[in-house]
């Protein structure tokens, strides 16, 4: 819940920037998984995917207002 509260406190440009960062990190993790070297960050991939979804949800909610 803390992550969601922190994200909701950000402005729209900050959210877009955070979304870019999450997607960049997700791409790196996906490359690691594809190459077979992602043993140390097994739960991080799932968490990043959730954060991307959270940011997208917040942006859509704000767009609907």
Secondary structure, 3 states (H helix, E strand, C coil): CHHHHHHHCCCHHHHHHHHHHHHHHHHHHHHHHHHCCCCCCCCHHHHHHHHHHHHHHHHHHHHHC
